[in-house]
Amino acid sequence: MQGFSSFLTVIATILFLLISGFILRKTNIIDDTASNRLSKLIINIAQPMLIIHSLTNQDFTYENLKSGGFILVAGLFVHFLLSVFAFLFCAKIQDLNERKITEFSMVLGNCGFIGFPIFESLFGANGLFLGAFFVISFHLTLWTWGLSILARNRNDIKLTWKKVILNLGTIPCTIGIVLYVAKGVLQQHFPAFDFPQFFYDCCNYLGSLCTPISVLITGALIATKPLKQLFTSAKLYYLSAVKLLIIPMLVCLAMTFVGFDYNTLLFCTVAASMPSAAVASMLAELHSISPSYASQAVGFTTLISVATMPCVLFIAPKLINLLG
């Protein structure tokens, strides 16, 4: 793991971007139309390019490929734990729609837009590579268990194999893995082979849009609600405490007892401590499931995570060493 100072730099950057997004919304530079179009830019172009660049930019070794596969399995295990814990913590919420959004928001974290710069700051370029494999587990969970949460008592929300296999997360991951393996195979026969530099530059430039634009949009999202309403909502504090502090520590404990190695434990604990994924507000709006509460959940957990993620990263290594 790299220095804690680089991690804090990323956290400070995210906070500054949130504030900037808040100001841009208040001054009407980012309005609903701009926010919607920027979201589409991120989801359809920037995120796929970020994933492809994270995979193809890494030197090919079978050890790296094995590590990526292991993180994919670990990611599925993490999301299983998140699903179990979230279900238990949300069982007594009376309002069905709010229970759905709260549970969904606890299970699915922003391991892409915010996760990638965090992974890179802590684990270097290898963190981006492993993060791309973790994102596969995120999308598999999103389009299976995540969708089933939203579909409760609804006949119009359908879980299909097409959504599970073909989506804007799994497709670029598959393309990236295929290109990564193809580069390795070709380099075995032609040692000087590599993809042209403009390919890496293009993927990098487009992928680098993810974090600044997505966090700006989240800051703008916070500005759509009165701050008093956000900071006096007991349910948002409950969601944030469970999502950002309690569940990551429970994941760390569970994975320690299972016997995962130190680096995997730390990587997965950090991934579990991410704020709620922006897709929560998007799907809530699409299916009319408490969209206002969903946007508040995404915005508030992102804001509070600036303080909670350093706490998790400070406590997790001590907990791992104590139990290891």
Long-range contacts (C-beta under 8 A, 24 or more apart in sequence): 1-122, 1-123, 1-263, 1-266, 2-121, 2-122, 2-123, 2-124, 4-313, 6-121, 6-122, 7-118, 7-121, 7-122, 7-310, 7-313, 8-310, 9-121, 10-117, 10-118, 10-121, 11-306, 11-309, 11-310, 13-117, 14-114, 14-117, 14-211, 14-215, 14-302, 14-306, 15-306, 17-211, 17-212, 17-215, 17-216, 17-219, 18-215, 18-218, 18-219, 18-222, 18-302, 18-303, 18-306, 19-219, 20-216, 20-219, 21-215, 21-216, 21-217, 21-218, 21-219, 21-220, 21-221, 21-222, 21-223, 22-219, 22-220, 22-222, 22-223, 23-219, 23-223, 24-216, 24-219, 24-220, 25-219, 25-220, 25-221, 25-222, 25-223, 25-224, 26-223, 30-216, 30-217, 30-220, 35-217, 35-220, 35-221, 38-213, 38-216, 38-217, 39-217, 39-278, 39-282, 41-209, 41-213, 42-113, 42-209, 42-210, 42-213, 42-214, 42-217, 43-168, 44-168, 45-206, 45-209, 46-206, 46-207, 46-209, 46-210, 46-213, 47-112, 47-113, 47-168, 47-169, 47-172, 47-207, 47-210, 48-168, 48-171, 48-172, 48-175, 49-172, 49-202, 49-203, 49-204, 49-206, 49-207, 50-112, 50-116, 50-203, 50-206, 50-207, 50-208, 50-210, 51-112, 51-132, 51-135, 51-169, 51-172, 51-173, 51-176, 51-207, 52-172, 52-175, 52-176, 52-179, 52-203, 52-207, 53-128, 53-176, 53-200, 53-203, 53-204, 53-207, 54-116, 54-128, 54-129, 54-131, 54-132, 54-176, 54-207, 55-129, 55-132, 55-173, 55-176, 55-177, 55-179, 55-180, 56-176, 56-179, 56-180, 56-183, 56-195, 56-199, 56-200, 56-203, 57-125, 57-128, 57-129, 57-200, 57-203, 57-204, 58-125, 58-126, 58-128, 58-129, 58-180, 60-180, 60-181, 60-183, 60-184, 60-187, 61-184, 62-184, 64-126, 64-129, 65-180, 65-181, 65-184, 67-126, 67-130, 68-129, 68-130, 68-132, 68-133, 68-177, 69-133, 70-264, 71-130, 71-133, 71-134, 71-264, 71-267, 72-133, 72-134, 72-136, 72-137, 74-134, 74-255, 74-260, 74-264, 74-267, 74-268, 75-133, 75-134, 75-136, 75-137, 75-138, 75-268, 75-271, 76-137, 76-140, 76-141, 77-255, 77-258, 78-137, 78-251, 78-255, 78-268, 78-271, 78-272, 79-107, 79-137, 79-138, 79-140, 79-141, 79-145, 81-250, 81-251, 81-254, 81-255, 81-272, 82-106, 82-107, 82-108, 82-109, 82-141, 82-247, 82-251, 82-272, 83-107, 83-141, 83-145, 85-242, 85-247, 85-250, 85-251, 86-242, 86-247, 89-242, 89-246, 89-247, 95-290, 96-152, 96-153, 97-289, 97-290, 97-293, 98-235, 98-290, 98-293, 100-149, 100-150, 100-152, 100-289, 100-290, 101-280, 101-284, 101-289, 101-290, 101-293, 101-294, 101-297, 102-235, 102-239, 102-297, 103-149, 104-146, 104-149, 104-150, 104-280, 104-283, 105-239, 105-243, 105-276, 105-277, 105-280, 105-294, 105-297, 105-298, 105-301, 106-239, 106-242, 106-243, 106-247, 106-276, 107-141, 107-145, 107-146, 107-149, 108-138, 108-141, 108-142, 108-146, 108-276, 108-277, 108-279, 108-280, 109-138, 109-243, 109-271, 109-272, 109-273, 109-274, 109-275, 109-276, 109-277, 110-214, 110-274, 110-275, 110-276, 110-277, 110-278, 110-302, 111-135, 111-138, 111-271, 111-274, 111-277, 112-138, 112-169, 112-210, 112-277, 113-210, 113-211, 113-214, 113-215, 113-278, 114-211, 114-214, 114-215, 114-274, 114-275, 114-302, 114-305, 115-271, 115-274, 116-210, 116-211, 117-211, 118-270, 118-274, 118-309, 119-267, 119-270, 119-271, 122-266, 122-270, 122-313, 123-263, 123-267, 127-267, 130-267, 131-271, 132-173, 132-176, 133-173, 134-267, 134-268, 134-271, 135-169, 135-173, 136-169, 136-170, 136-173, 138-169, 138-277, 139-167, 139-169, 139-170, 139-173, 140-164, 140-170, 142-167, 142-169, 142-277, 142-279, 143-167, 150-283, 150-284, 150-287, 150-289, 154-287, 156-287, 157-287, 214-278, 215-302, 217-278, 218-278, 218-298, 218-299, 218-302, 219-299, 221-281, 221-295, 221-298, 221-299, 222-299, 222-300, 222-302, 222-303, 224-295, 225-292, 225-295, 225-296, 225-299, 229-296, 230-296, 230-299, 230-300, 233-296, 233-300, 235-293, 236-296, 236-297, 236-300, 236-301, 239-276, 239-297, 239-300, 239-301, 240-300, 240-301, 240-304, 240-308, 243-275, 243-276, 243-301, 244-273, 244-275, 244-301, 244-304, 244-305, 244-308, 244-309, 244-312, 245-273, 245-308, 245-311, 245-312, 247-272, 248-272, 248-273, 248-312, 248-316, 249-312, 249-315, 249-316, 249-319, 252-316, 252-319, 252-320, 253-319, 253-323, 256-319, 256-320, 256-323, 256-324, 257-323, 262-320, 262-324, 265-316, 265-320, 266-316, 266-317, 266-320, 269-312, 269-316, 270-309, 270-312, 270-313, 270-316, 273-305, 273-308, 273-309, 273-312, 273-313, 274-305, 274-309, 275-301, 275-302, 275-304, 275-305, 276-301, 276-302
